[in-house]
Amino acid sequence: MNTKNRENPSDILGTALATLGPIGHFPKAPGTWGSLAAVVAAPWLFLPLPLLGRATLLLVIFGVGVWACSIAEKTLGRKDPGCVIIDELFGQWLTLLFFSAMPVWSLVLAFALFRCFDILKPWPVRWAETAFPGGLGVMADDGVAGLYALACLHLIMAGSRTISPPICLV
C-alpha cells in the first residue's frame, strides 16, 4: 500500500478547521459565506458569553487559526487560499467583541463593515497580511479589519442610541 501521497491526520484536521468544514468550499465568495456564518452563529455561540469569555474565545480562535491556516497553506500549496475562512470567523467576532446583545440591523451592519474593511484592506490591513508569515499573516489582516469594523460599529451604535432604542435579537 502506497502511503506516500496520503495526508496525515493533523493536515486533515488543520485544513478542515481553516475552511470551517464545508463552508470554505462553497463555490462563490467563501470569505463572505464564512463571515455570514459567523454573524448568524454569534447570537447563540458568541454574544451570550461574558466579555472575558468572548475575549478568551477569540484568543483560542486566533491561536488555532494561525496553526490551521499554516497547515492549510502547506497542504493546499497556496498562500492564503480563498477556501481558508477561519480568519473571517475571527475578524467578524472581533467586530462584535464588546456587545452582549444586538438588534438585527446592527448585526447586518457589523457584517457589512467587516466585509468592506476585509475586501478593501486599508492601511494597515494589507500591511498586516504581508508583514507576518504563514497563518499569522492570514489571521492578522482580518484582526485589523475587525478592529476597524468594531470602531465604526461602536460609533454608529452610540449615535443610534440618541435616535431610537435598539431592539435586541437575543
Secondary structure, 3 states (H helix, E strand, C coil): CCCCCCCCHHHHHHHHHHCCCCHHHCCCCHHHHHHHHHHHHHHHHCCCCCHHHHHHHHHHHHHHHHHHHHHHHHHHCCCCCCCCCHHHHHHHHHHCCCCCCCCHHHHHHHHHHHHHHHHHCCCCHHHHHHHCCHHHHHHHHHHHHHHHHHHHHHHHHHHHCCCCCCCCCC
